Amino acid sequence: MFTYKLESVLEYRKNMEEQKLAEFSSQEQNLRKAEDALQSISDEREKLSEELKGLQNMSCDGRDIALMMTYADELQNKEKKQQFVVQKERILLEEKRQLLFEAVTKRKILEAHRQKQFETYRTDEILAERRQTDEIAIQRFVKREQ
């Protein structure tokens, strides 16, 4: 019966990989939310820009236009801040991706080691069976000769 001496280490590495995968997925969702928020701000800004273009042909109060321009500036500042947030989330996602890659690599190395150990075990088992079979054959031959 084959028993791998580092089985507990392998299980630990599998658990770590699952944890890193969960962290990566969570960070991926955070990035998507940040990108969605950025898109929303961009859409809002574009909509406001279209409204301002529409007001050019109409006569309206200067205060309304000034208020819309102030809002447009505020949206632009908000968009820049959100772009920074998105960039930060991308950096964090890349860090999580690297940690996940390292965890996968460590697990695969240990699994390859386990497979080599198993193959060595099987080879030793086959040799032992051959020796035993040869010994039985020799004993039968000796009995026949007597």
C-alpha atoms as an extended CHARMM CRD file, in Angstrom:
* protein
*
       146  EXT
         1         1  MET       CA              0.0000000000        0.0000000000        0.0000000000  PROA      1               0.0000000000
         2         2  PHE       CA              1.4820000000        3.2990000000       -1.1030000000  PROA      2               0.0000000000
         3         3  THR       CA              1.5430000000        6.0780000000        1.4630000000  PROA      3               0.0000000000
         4         4  TYR       CA              2.9760000000        9.4540000000        0.5750000000  PROA      4               0.0000000000
         5         5  LYS       CA              4.9330000000       10.8770000000        3.4640000000  PROA      5               0.0000000000
         6         6  LEU       CA              4.2110000000       14.4760000000        2.4510000000  PROA      6               0.0000000000
         7         7  GLU       CA              0.4530000000       14.0070000000        1.9900000000  PROA      7               0.0000000000
         8         8  SER       CA             -0.3610000000       16.5310000000        4.7120000000  PROA      8               0.0000000000
         9         9  VAL       CA              1.8890000000       19.1010000000        3.0370000000  PROA      9               0.0000000000
        10        10  LEU       CA              0.1780000000       18.4280000000       -0.2850000000  PROA      10              0.0000000000
        11        11  GLU       CA             -3.2450000000       18.9170000000        1.3070000000  PROA      11              0.0000000000
        12        12  TYR       CA             -2.0390000000       22.1610000000        2.8810000000  PROA      12              0.0000000000
        13        13  ARG       CA             -0.8250000000       23.3820000000       -0.5110000000  PROA      13              0.0000000000
        14        14  LYS       CA             -4.1570000000       22.4840000000       -2.1040000000  PROA      14              0.0000000000
        15        15  ASN       CA             -5.9700000000       24.4390000000        0.6030000000  PROA      15              0.0000000000
        16        16  MET       CA             -3.6590000000       27.4000000000        0.0950000000  PROA      16              0.0000000000
        17        17  GLU       CA             -4.3130000000       27.2800000000       -3.6390000000  PROA      17              0.0000000000
        18        18  GLU       CA             -8.0730000000       27.2920000000       -3.0600000000  PROA      18              0.0000000000
        19        19  GLN       CA             -7.7000000000       30.2380000000       -0.6860000000  PROA      19              0.0000000000
        20        20  LYS       CA             -5.5880000000       32.1560000000       -3.2090000000  PROA      20              0.0000000000
        21        21  LEU       CA             -8.1250000000       31.3870000000       -5.9240000000  PROA      21              0.0000000000
        22        22  ALA       CA            -10.9320000000       32.7600000000       -3.7460000000  PROA      22              0.0000000000
        23        23  GLU       CA             -8.9050000000       35.9030000000       -3.0340000000  PROA      23              0.0000000000
        24        24  PHE       CA             -8.1710000000       36.2980000000       -6.7410000000  PROA      24              0.0000000000
        25        25  SER       CA            -11.8600000000       35.9220000000       -7.6250000000  PROA      25              0.0000000000
        26        26  SER       CA            -12.8380000000       38.4490000000       -4.9870000000  PROA      26              0.0000000000
        27        27  GLN       CA            -10.2840000000       40.9290000000       -6.2840000000  PROA      27              0.0000000000
        28        28  GLU       CA            -11.5080000000       40.3280000000       -9.8320000000  PROA      28              0.0000000000
        29        29  GLN       CA            -15.0270000000       41.2550000000       -8.6970000000  PROA      29              0.0000000000
        30        30  ASN       CA            -13.6770000000       44.3810000000       -6.9970000000  PROA      30              0.0000000000
        31        31  LEU       CA            -11.9970000000       45.4050000000      -10.2400000000  PROA      31              0.0000000000
        32        32  ARG       CA            -15.1920000000       44.8210000000      -12.2290000000  PROA      32              0.0000000000
        33        33  LYS       CA            -17.1680000000       46.9640000000       -9.7590000000  PROA      33              0.0000000000
        34        34  ALA       CA            -14.5930000000       49.7480000000       -9.9750000000  PROA      34              0.0000000000
        35        35  GLU       CA            -14.6250000000       49.5920000000      -13.7840000000  PROA      35              0.0000000000
        36        36  ASP       CA            -18.4280000000       49.6600000000      -13.7890000000  PROA      36              0.0000000000
        37        37  ALA       CA            -18.3890000000       52.7140000000      -11.5330000000  PROA      37              0.0000000000
        38        38  LEU       CA            -15.9000000000       54.4030000000      -13.8600000000  PROA      38              0.0000000000
        39        39  GLN       CA            -18.0730000000       53.5960000000      -16.8730000000  PROA      39              0.0000000000
        40        40  SER       CA            -21.0940000000       54.9900000000      -15.0750000000  PROA      40              0.0000000000
        41        41  ILE       CA            -19.2720000000       58.2480000000      -14.3500000000  PROA      41              0.0000000000
        42        42  SER       CA            -18.0690000000       58.4570000000      -17.9560000000  PROA      42              0.0000000000
        43        43  ASP       CA            -21.5940000000       57.8680000000      -19.2360000000  PROA      43              0.0000000000
        44        44  GLU       CA            -22.9480000000       60.5510000000      -16.9030000000  PROA      44              0.0000000000
        45        45  ARG       CA            -20.2960000000       62.9940000000      -18.0620000000  PROA      45              0.0000000000
        46        46  GLU       CA            -21.0220000000       62.2360000000      -21.7050000000  PROA      46              0.0000000000
        47        47  LYS       CA            -24.7320000000       62.7250000000      -21.1150000000  PROA      47              0.0000000000
        48        48  LEU       CA            -24.0710000000       66.0800000000      -19.4640000000  PROA      48              0.0000000000
        49        49  SER       CA            -21.8480000000       67.1010000000      -22.3490000000  PROA      49              0.0000000000
        50        50  GLU       CA            -24.6530000000       66.3090000000      -24.7930000000  PROA      50              0.0000000000
        51        51  GLU       CA            -27.0700000000       68.3770000000      -22.6890000000  PROA      51              0.0000000000
        52        52  LEU       CA            -24.6600000000       71.3130000000      -22.7420000000  PROA      52              0.0000000000
        53        53  LYS       CA            -24.3370000000       71.0430000000      -26.5220000000  PROA      53              0.0000000000
        54        54  GLY       CA            -28.1240000000       71.0340000000      -26.7780000000  PROA      54              0.0000000000
        55        55  LEU       CA            -28.3130000000       74.1900000000      -24.6740000000  PROA      55              0.0000000000
        56        56  GLN       CA            -26.1170000000       76.1280000000      -27.1180000000  PROA      56              0.0000000000
        57        57  ASN       CA            -29.0010000000       76.6220000000      -29.5130000000  PROA      57              0.0000000000
        58        58  MET       CA            -31.4390000000       77.5460000000      -26.7500000000  PROA      58              0.0000000000
        59        59  SER       CA            -31.5590000000       80.5760000000      -24.5850000000  PROA      59              0.0000000000
        60        60  CYS       CA            -31.1700000000       79.7530000000      -20.8990000000  PROA      60              0.0000000000
        61        61  ASP       CA            -30.0910000000       81.3100000000      -17.6920000000  PROA      61              0.0000000000
        62        62  GLY       CA            -26.3450000000       81.7610000000      -17.1800000000  PROA      62              0.0000000000
        63        63  ARG       CA            -26.6230000000       80.3580000000      -13.6770000000  PROA      63              0.0000000000
        64        64  ASP       CA            -27.9770000000       77.0820000000      -15.0400000000  PROA      64              0.0000000000
        65        65  ILE       CA            -25.0710000000       76.8030000000      -17.4580000000  PROA      65              0.0000000000
        66        66  ALA       CA            -22.5820000000       77.7130000000      -14.7130000000  PROA      66              0.0000000000
        67        67  LEU       CA            -24.1510000000       75.0840000000      -12.4630000000  PROA      67              0.0000000000
        68        68  MET       CA            -23.9160000000       72.4700000000      -15.2080000000  PROA      68              0.0000000000
        69        69  MET       CA            -20.2780000000       73.4090000000      -15.8540000000  PROA      69              0.0000000000
        70        70  THR       CA            -19.5080000000       73.0630000000      -12.1530000000  PROA      70              0.0000000000
        71        71  TYR       CA            -21.1890000000       69.6630000000      -12.1740000000  PROA      71              0.0000000000
        72        72  ALA       CA            -19.1680000000       68.7150000000      -15.2770000000  PROA      72              0.0000000000
        73        73  ASP       CA            -15.9510000000       69.6920000000      -13.4910000000  PROA      73              0.0000000000
        74        74  GLU       CA            -17.0100000000       67.6730000000      -10.4680000000  PROA      74              0.0000000000
        75        75  LEU       CA            -17.7190000000       64.6640000000      -12.6770000000  PROA      75              0.0000000000
        76        76  GLN       CA            -14.3120000000       65.0420000000      -14.3060000000  PROA      76              0.0000000000
        77        77  ASN       CA            -12.6220000000       65.0560000000      -10.8860000000  PROA      77              0.0000000000
        78        78  LYS       CA            -14.7050000000       62.0750000000       -9.8280000000  PROA      78              0.0000000000
        79        79  GLU       CA            -13.7090000000       60.2620000000      -13.0230000000  PROA      79              0.0000000000
        80        80  LYS       CA            -10.0020000000       60.8870000000      -12.3800000000  PROA      80              0.0000000000
        81        81  LYS       CA            -10.3340000000       59.5720000000       -8.8360000000  PROA      81              0.0000000000
        82        82  GLN       CA            -12.1620000000       56.4910000000      -10.0910000000  PROA      82              0.0000000000
        83        83  GLN       CA             -9.4760000000       55.9150000000      -12.7380000000  PROA      83              0.0000000000
        84        84  PHE       CA             -6.9450000000       55.8970000000       -9.9100000000  PROA      84              0.0000000000
        85        85  VAL       CA             -9.1070000000       53.3980000000       -7.9980000000  PROA      85              0.0000000000
        86        86  VAL       CA             -9.3600000000       51.1650000000      -11.0840000000  PROA      86              0.0000000000
        87        87  GLN       CA             -5.5880000000       51.2870000000      -11.5730000000  PROA      87              0.0000000000
        88        88  LYS       CA             -5.0540000000       50.3820000000       -7.9180000000  PROA      88              0.0000000000
        89        89  GLU       CA             -7.5050000000       47.4640000000       -8.2140000000  PROA      89              0.0000000000
        90        90  ARG       CA             -5.6620000000       46.2340000000      -11.3220000000  PROA      90              0.0000000000
        91        91  ILE       CA             -2.3710000000       46.2770000000       -9.4430000000  PROA      91              0.0000000000
        92        92  LEU       CA             -3.9350000000       44.3430000000       -6.5570000000  PROA      92              0.0000000000
        93        93  LEU       CA             -5.4380000000       41.8690000000       -9.0230000000  PROA      93              0.0000000000
        94        94  GLU       CA             -2.0410000000       41.2870000000      -10.6070000000  PROA      94              0.0000000000
        95        95  GLU       CA             -0.5390000000       40.6850000000       -7.1550000000  PROA      95              0.0000000000
        96        96  LYS       CA             -3.2940000000       38.1620000000       -6.3800000000  PROA      96              0.0000000000
        97        97  ARG       CA             -2.6990000000       36.5150000000       -9.7710000000  PROA      97              0.0000000000
        98        98  GLN       CA              1.0130000000       36.1660000000       -8.9540000000  PROA      98              0.0000000000
        99        99  LEU       CA              0.2580000000       34.6700000000       -5.5330000000  PROA      99              0.0000000000
       100       100  LEU       CA             -2.2040000000       32.2390000000       -7.1170000000  PROA      100             0.0000000000
       101       101  PHE       CA              0.3750000000       31.2540000000       -9.7290000000  PROA      101             0.0000000000
       102       102  GLU       CA              2.9550000000       30.5850000000       -7.0090000000  PROA      102             0.0000000000
       103       103  ALA       CA              0.4700000000       28.4660000000       -5.0360000000  PROA      103             0.0000000000
       104       104  VAL       CA             -0.4290000000       26.4370000000       -8.1400000000  PROA      104             0.0000000000
       105       105  THR       CA              3.2550000000       25.9440000000       -8.9440000000  PROA      105             0.0000000000
       106       106  LYS       CA              4.0370000000       24.7280000000       -5.4220000000  PROA      106             0.0000000000
       107       107  ARG       CA              1.1420000000       22.2700000000       -5.5220000000  PROA      107             0.0000000000
       108       108  LYS       CA              2.1030000000       20.9480000000       -8.9450000000  PROA      108             0.0000000000
       109       109  ILE       CA              5.7130000000       20.4490000000       -7.8480000000  PROA      109             0.0000000000
       110       110  LEU       CA              4.5610000000       18.4160000000       -4.8660000000  PROA      110             0.0000000000
       111       111  GLU       CA              2.1210000000       16.4190000000       -7.0010000000  PROA      111             0.0000000000
       112       112  ALA       CA              4.9250000000       15.6390000000       -9.4730000000  PROA      112             0.0000000000
       113       113  HSD       CA              7.0820000000       14.5050000000       -6.5330000000  PROA      113             0.0000000000
       114       114  ARG       CA              4.2310000000       12.3340000000       -5.3000000000  PROA      114             0.0000000000
       115       115  GLN       CA              3.8430000000       10.7790000000       -8.7520000000  PROA      115             0.0000000000
       116       116  LYS       CA              7.5810000000        9.9950000000       -8.9260000000  PROA      116             0.0000000000
       117       117  GLN       CA              7.4300000000        8.4390000000       -5.4700000000  PROA      117             0.0000000000
       118       118  PHE       CA              4.4600000000        6.3360000000       -6.5470000000  PROA      118             0.0000000000
       119       119  GLU       CA              6.2560000000        5.1900000000       -9.7010000000  PROA      119             0.0000000000
       120       120  THR       CA              9.2930000000        4.2320000000       -7.6260000000  PROA      120             0.0000000000
       121       121  TYR       CA              7.0150000000        2.3200000000       -5.2640000000  PROA      121             0.0000000000
       122       122  ARG       CA              5.3740000000        0.4820000000       -8.1790000000  PROA      122             0.0000000000
       123       123  THR       CA              8.7630000000       -0.3810000000       -9.6760000000  PROA      123             0.0000000000
       124       124  ASP       CA              9.9410000000       -1.7610000000       -6.3330000000  PROA      124             0.0000000000
       125       125  GLU       CA              6.7230000000       -3.7510000000       -5.9680000000  PROA      125             0.0000000000
       126       126  ILE       CA              7.1080000000       -5.2570000000       -9.4380000000  PROA      126             0.0000000000
       127       127  LEU       CA             10.7390000000       -6.2040000000       -8.7020000000  PROA      127             0.0000000000
       128       128  ALA       CA              9.7330000000       -7.8090000000       -5.4050000000  PROA      128             0.0000000000
       129       129  GLU       CA              7.0080000000       -9.8170000000       -7.1450000000  PROA      129             0.0000000000
       130       130  ARG       CA              9.4700000000      -10.9730000000       -9.8020000000  PROA      130             0.0000000000
       131       131  ARG       CA             11.9790000000      -12.0320000000       -7.1680000000  PROA      131             0.0000000000
       132       132  GLN       CA              9.2870000000      -13.9130000000       -5.3020000000  PROA      132             0.0000000000
       133       133  THR       CA              8.0790000000      -15.5920000000       -8.4960000000  PROA      133             0.0000000000
       134       134  ASP       CA             11.6520000000      -16.4990000000       -9.4340000000  PROA      134             0.0000000000
       135       135  GLU       CA             12.2450000000      -17.9310000000       -5.9560000000  PROA      135             0.0000000000
       136       136  ILE       CA              9.1140000000      -20.0600000000       -6.2080000000  PROA      136             0.0000000000
       137       137  ALA       CA             10.1640000000      -21.2820000000       -9.6560000000  PROA      137             0.0000000000
       138       138  ILE       CA             13.6350000000      -22.1780000000       -8.3590000000  PROA      138             0.0000000000
       139       139  GLN       CA             12.1490000000      -24.0920000000       -5.4010000000  PROA      139             0.0000000000
       140       140  ARG       CA              9.8790000000      -26.0690000000       -7.7270000000  PROA      140             0.0000000000
       141       141  PHE       CA             12.8030000000      -26.8760000000       -9.9780000000  PROA      141             0.0000000000
       142       142  VAL       CA             14.8790000000      -28.0690000000       -7.0160000000  PROA      142             0.0000000000
       143       143  LYS       CA             12.0140000000      -30.3070000000       -5.8180000000  PROA      143             0.0000000000
       144       144  ARG       CA             11.6740000000      -31.8590000000       -9.2550000000  PROA      144             0.0000000000
       145       145  GLU       CA             15.3920000000      -32.5870000000       -9.4040000000  PROA      145             0.0000000000
       146       146  GLN       CA             15.3110000000      -34.4690000000       -6.1390000000  PROA      146             0.0000000000
